[in-house]
Amino acid sequence: MSGEKRTPIQILQDQMLDNRRQLFDIQQQRDRLQQSLNNIQTENAAQYTALRTELEKRDQKMAAVTNSLKSELRNQAAEHQQQMAQQRQQVLQEMQDMDGRVDQKVENLRNWTKGKLDDQRREYQRISQLQQQQINNLKIDIEQINRREEHREKRATVYLSDLEQLIQAADQYLPHQRFAPGHLDKIKRQLEAARRQLREDVPAAAIATIQRAHFELMDLEEDIMNKEMEFEMTYRTVADAVSALFTAVRQNRQIKLENNATLQEADFWTNGRYQELEDKIKAVRDHIDQNQSTLTTAQLNNYLDDLEQFSHGQEALVQEAVERIISSQLRAEIGDVVIGKLEAQGYRIQKGQCGYSTDDQREPYMIKLANILGTEIVTVISPNEKTYENTLSINTYNEEHMDDEGKRKRNADLLVALREGGLQAGETVCNDQGIHEFYDVENLIKQGAKKLPKQIVQQASGLSAPSSAKTSDK
């Protein structure tokens, strides 16, 4: 064994970028994401119909209660219920219409999602402000009715009974525990105070207390509706974005190379990290789908940061995969240069003595040549952590018949040829001993053979190289 010469070989950064653009267009990923979003939003019509039907049933139950009221305020209560029903339906229709107006291109999924939510919220705020003005007008009408002096005790009793029915309906039909926990109990306590005032024969005070409880119930119903609609907007938008991202990630894991001749698997080239990311996105998607009834709007908004992390992570992994594909192809091309130069010096390659370790394109590329004097040269081109860099390790065995000047010239000729091919050679490290684990090339490149020990590959790549003297490659 005569020694090893190890040289880092880099593909120039601009060339790497050019090659990456030829193999992969990041816009293609985003186009797939855009299409996935469009498809999901088109399919949402059935979900909006189901939600609209559910809310209509609730409104019908609430309307039945208001229609059964006995006090003079029945008309105002019925009008309030009708206004809220119209507002809900208007918001749902606007949400559905907005899904059909997908104008903005997806460059950043988080910003796109947040922008859509902001647009929906602005529209809802406009609708809500109109509704609030209508509520204020109803309150004025109710106050005017309650200012009347005649039959106060009877009116207070009927008013109390009607408000009890409205509270029972709200308790039964509205999701107050989810969106406004504890608020309805506070209103119920005011009813107890009104009952005491009636027993103490102060109907004017009782009417004032009942009216205050009534107004708070109206505000509570409005607050519940606002929070419920906010949740529905946020849930639908975030769920769509996560689901679309998951679909796009699955589609983008297949990388098309030049002329669409070959498909490469991103997960393969990232050593399973692409699948790990896909699994994380799927877990979020499933959690959102399965916990719609318990998730909060705040929790959904927190997923916006996950969207950005996932989206950028997916693009970065695909770019890394493409760069590693390029780097792998470069290892074979460097091998061709080595073969050409050594054959010109009388070396010959034997069958089965050239290829990737364990027939895995992610692994080092190995070549073994020999001359008639029995000198054997094993060249190993190993990938580094940097995607644009490989290390050329030339290991010579049985080289008793060649002087030092010939050895230096052989190495220099190889490096010159690589530079002429557009590669950049770093400083050569010379070790007294070659790496004996590289000697049996034919067995190492066989599919199913035992892989090279990781520490040996790292040593050849200079990641954990032993101390040695450095010499110029010139």
SVG drawing of the C-alpha trace seen along z (x, -y; Angstrom):
<svg xmlns="http://www.w3.org/2000/svg" viewBox="-102 -56 114 65">
<polyline fill="none" stroke="black" stroke-width="0.4" points="0.0,0.0 1.6,-3.2 -0.6,-6.1 -3.6,-8.3 -4.0,-11.7 -7.2,-13.5 -8.5,-16.6 -11.8,-18.4 -13.6,-19.0 -16.3,-21.6 -18.8,-22.3 -18.9,-26.1 -21.8,-27.7 -23.1,-29.5 -22.9,-26.2 -24.7,-24.4 -27.5,-27.0 -27.8,-26.8 -28.0,-23.0 -30.6,-23.1 -32.7,-25.5 -32.5,-23.1 -33.6,-20.2 -36.1,-21.9 -38.2,-25.0 -39.4,-26.1 -42.4,-27.8 -43.5,-24.3 -44.0,-23.5 -46.0,-26.6 -48.1,-26.0 -49.0,-22.6 -49.8,-24.2 -52.0,-26.8 -53.8,-24.1 -54.3,-22.0 -55.8,-25.1 -58.1,-25.7 -59.3,-22.1 -60.0,-22.1 -61.9,-25.4 -64.0,-24.1 -64.9,-21.1 -65.9,-23.2 -69.4,-23.9 -70.8,-20.8 -69.3,-21.8 -70.7,-25.3 -74.1,-23.8 -74.0,-21.5 -73.0,-24.3 -75.7,-26.6 -78.3,-23.8 -77.1,-23.3 -77.4,-27.0 -80.8,-27.3 -82.1,-24.5 -80.8,-26.4 -82.4,-29.6 -85.7,-27.9 -85.7,-26.6 -84.8,-30.0 -87.5,-31.6 -90.1,-29.1 -89.2,-30.3 -89.5,-34.0 -92.8,-33.4 -94.2,-31.9 -93.4,-34.9 -96.3,-36.7 -94.9,-40.1 -95.0,-43.2 -91.4,-42.7 -92.0,-39.6 -91.7,-41.5 -88.3,-43.0 -87.1,-39.6 -88.2,-38.0 -86.6,-40.8 -83.4,-40.4 -83.3,-36.6 -84.1,-37.3 -81.3,-39.9 -78.7,-37.5 -79.9,-34.7 -79.5,-37.0 -76.1,-38.1 -74.9,-34.5 -76.1,-33.5 -74.5,-36.6 -71.2,-35.8 -71.3,-32.2 -72.2,-33.3 -69.3,-35.8 -66.9,-33.1 -68.1,-30.8 -67.8,-33.6 -64.3,-34.4 -63.2,-30.8 -64.2,-31.3 -62.1,-34.5 -58.6,-33.0 -56.7,-35.8 -53.5,-36.1 -50.7,-33.7 -49.2,-31.7 -45.6,-32.8 -45.7,-32.4 -48.4,-30.1 -48.5,-31.7 -48.9,-35.2 -51.4,-34.0 -53.5,-32.3 -53.2,-35.3 -54.1,-37.7 -57.3,-35.7 -58.3,-35.7 -57.7,-39.4 -59.9,-40.0 -62.7,-37.8 -62.5,-39.6 -62.7,-43.0 -65.8,-42.0 -67.3,-40.4 -66.5,-43.5 -68.4,-45.6 -71.4,-43.2 -71.2,-43.1 -71.1,-46.9 -74.4,-47.1 -75.8,-44.5 -74.7,-46.3 -76.5,-49.5 -79.7,-47.4 -79.3,-46.0 -78.9,-49.5 -82.1,-50.6 -83.9,-47.6 -82.7,-48.5 -84.0,-52.0 -87.4,-50.5 -87.3,-48.2 -86.4,-51.0 -89.3,-53.1 -91.8,-50.3 -90.4,-49.7 -90.8,-53.4 -94.6,-53.1 -96.1,-53.5 -99.3,-51.4 -99.5,-47.7 -95.9,-47.6 -96.2,-44.6 -98.0,-42.5 -95.6,-43.6 -92.6,-42.8 -94.0,-39.3 -94.6,-38.5 -91.3,-40.1 -89.5,-37.9 -91.2,-34.8 -90.3,-35.6 -86.7,-36.3 -86.5,-33.0 -87.6,-31.2 -85.0,-33.1 -82.3,-32.2 -83.4,-28.6 -83.3,-28.6 -79.8,-30.2 -78.7,-27.6 -80.0,-24.7 -79.2,-25.8 -76.3,-28.2 -72.6,-27.1 -72.2,-29.5 -70.0,-27.2 -67.5,-27.1 -67.4,-30.7 -68.5,-32.6 -68.2,-30.3 -69.9,-31.6 -71.6,-34.6 -75.1,-33.0 -74.8,-32.2 -74.2,-35.8 -77.5,-36.7 -79.4,-34.0 -78.3,-35.6 -79.8,-38.9 -83.1,-37.0 -82.9,-35.9 -82.5,-39.5 -85.5,-40.5 -87.6,-37.8 -86.7,-39.2 -87.6,-42.7 -91.1,-41.4 -91.6,-39.6 -90.6,-42.9 -93.2,-44.7 -90.8,-47.0 -91.9,-46.3 -90.1,-49.4 -86.8,-48.1 -87.6,-44.6 -88.3,-45.8 -85.0,-47.7 -83.1,-44.6 -84.9,-42.4 -84.1,-44.9 -80.5,-44.9 -80.4,-41.1 -82.2,-41.2 -79.7,-43.6 -76.8,-41.5 -78.4,-38.4 -78.7,-40.2 -75.0,-41.2 -74.1,-37.6 -75.9,-36.2 -74.1,-38.6 -70.8,-37.8 -71.3,-34.1 -72.2,-34.5 -69.1,-36.7 -66.8,-34.2 -68.5,-31.3 -68.2,-32.9 -64.6,-33.9 -63.9,-30.3 -65.6,-29.0 -63.6,-31.4 -60.3,-30.6 -61.0,-26.8 -61.9,-26.6 -59.0,-28.7 -56.3,-27.1 -57.7,-23.5 -57.7,-24.2 -54.1,-25.5 -52.8,-22.6 -54.6,-20.0 -53.4,-21.7 -49.9,-21.8 -50.0,-18.1 -51.3,-17.3 -48.6,-19.4 -45.9,-17.9 -46.9,-14.5 -46.9,-15.6 -43.5,-17.4 -41.6,-14.4 -41.2,-13.1 -38.5,-15.2 -38.5,-15.3 -35.0,-15.5 -34.0,-16.8 -36.2,-15.7 -38.6,-14.1 -36.6,-10.9 -36.1,-10.0 -38.1,-10.5 -36.1,-10.8 -37.6,-10.5 -36.9,-13.5 -37.2,-11.3 -34.5,-9.0 -32.1,-11.9 -32.8,-13.5 -32.4,-10.2 -36.0,-10.1 -36.3,-13.7 -38.8,-14.5 -41.1,-11.7 -40.6,-13.0 -41.8,-16.4 -44.8,-14.9 -45.7,-12.9 -45.7,-16.1 -48.0,-17.9 -50.3,-14.9 -50.4,-14.9 -51.5,-18.5 -54.0,-18.0 -55.5,-15.0 -55.6,-16.8 -57.4,-19.8 -59.9,-17.5 -60.6,-15.3 -60.8,-18.1 -63.0,-20.7 -65.4,-20.8 -62.8,-21.5 -60.1,-23.6 -60.0,-27.3 -59.5,-30.2 -56.2,-31.0 -55.0,-27.5 -55.8,-27.6 -54.0,-30.9 -50.9,-29.3 -50.8,-26.9 -50.0,-29.8 -46.4,-29.7 -46.3,-26.0 -47.5,-26.6 -44.5,-28.8 -42.1,-26.4 -43.5,-23.4 -43.7,-25.2 -40.2,-26.6 -38.9,-23.3 -40.4,-21.4 -38.9,-23.7 -35.5,-23.5 -35.6,-19.7 -36.5,-19.5 -33.7,-21.9 -31.3,-19.8 -32.4,-16.7 -31.8,-18.2 -28.4,-19.4 -27.5,-16.0 -28.6,-14.4 -26.3,-16.9 -23.5,-16.1 -24.0,-12.3 -24.0,-12.8 -20.8,-14.8 -19.1,-11.9 -19.7,-9.7 -18.4,-12.4 -15.3,-12.8 -14.8,-9.1 -14.9,-9.2 -12.1,-11.9 -10.0,-9.7 -10.5,-6.7 -9.5,-8.6 -6.3,-10.0 -5.2,-6.8 -5.9,-4.8 -3.7,-7.2 -0.9,-6.2 -1.4,-2.5 -3.9,-1.6 -6.9,0.5 -10.2,1.0 -11.6,4.5 -15.3,5.5 -17.2,4.9 -14.6,2.5 -16.5,-0.8 -19.7,-2.1 -21.4,-3.5 -20.8,-1.8 -23.6,0.8 -25.1,-0.4 -26.5,-3.4 -26.2,-6.7 -26.0,-8.6 -22.8,-6.7 -19.2,-7.2 -18.3,-6.4 -15.5,-3.9 -13.0,-2.9 -10.2,-0.5 -7.6,-0.3 -4.3,1.6 -1.3,1.6 0.8,4.5 3.4,3.9 0.8,4.8 0.2,1.2 -3.4,0.7 -5.2,-2.6 -8.5,-2.9 -10.2,-6.2 -13.1,-7.0 -15.2,-10.2 -17.2,-10.7 -20.1,-13.1 -19.6,-15.8 -22.1,-17.5 -22.0,-20.4 -24.2,-19.4 -21.9,-21.0 -18.7,-19.3 -17.2,-15.9 -13.8,-14.6 -11.4,-12.8 -9.5,-10.1 -6.8,-8.4 -5.4,-5.3 -2.4,-3.5 -1.4,0.1 1.8,1.9 3.5,-1.2 7.1,-0.2 7.9,-0.8 7.0,-4.5 9.2,-7.4 7.8,-10.3 7.9,-12.7 5.7,-10.3 3.2,-10.1 3.0,-13.9 2.5,-14.3 -0.3,-11.8 -2.1,-13.6 -1.5,-17.0 -2.8,-15.8 -6.0,-14.6 -6.6,-17.9 -5.9,-19.9 -8.4,-17.8 -11.0,-18.4 -10.4,-22.1 -10.8,-22.1 -14.2,-20.5 -15.3,-23.5 -14.6,-22.1 -12.6,-23.7 -9.9,-21.6 -8.9,-22.5 -5.6,-21.7 -4.5,-18.1 -3.8,-16.2 -1.2,-13.4 -1.2,-10.5 1.5,-7.8 -1.0,-5.0 -3.9,-4.4 -7.3,-3.4 -7.3,0.4 -11.1,0.6 -11.4,-0.7 -9.3,2.1 -12.0,4.6 -13.9,2.4 -15.8,5.1 -17.4,6.4 -18.1,2.9 -20.1,1.8 -22.3,5.0 -25.9,4.4 -26.6,5.8 -23.0,5.8 -22.0,4.4 -21.7,0.6 -18.5,-1.2 -18.1,-2.1 -19.3,-5.6 -16.1,-6.7 -14.1,-5.5 -16.3,-7.6 -15.9,-10.6 -12.1,-10.1 -12.0,-10.0 -14.2,-13.1 -12.0,-15.0 -14.7,-15.3 -12.7,-13.5 -9.4,-13.1 -6.3,-12.1 -3.5,-14.6 -1.2,-14.7 1.2,-16.9 -0.3,-19.0 1.3,-19.5 0.5,-21.6 -1.3,-19.8 0.7,-21.6"/>
</svg>
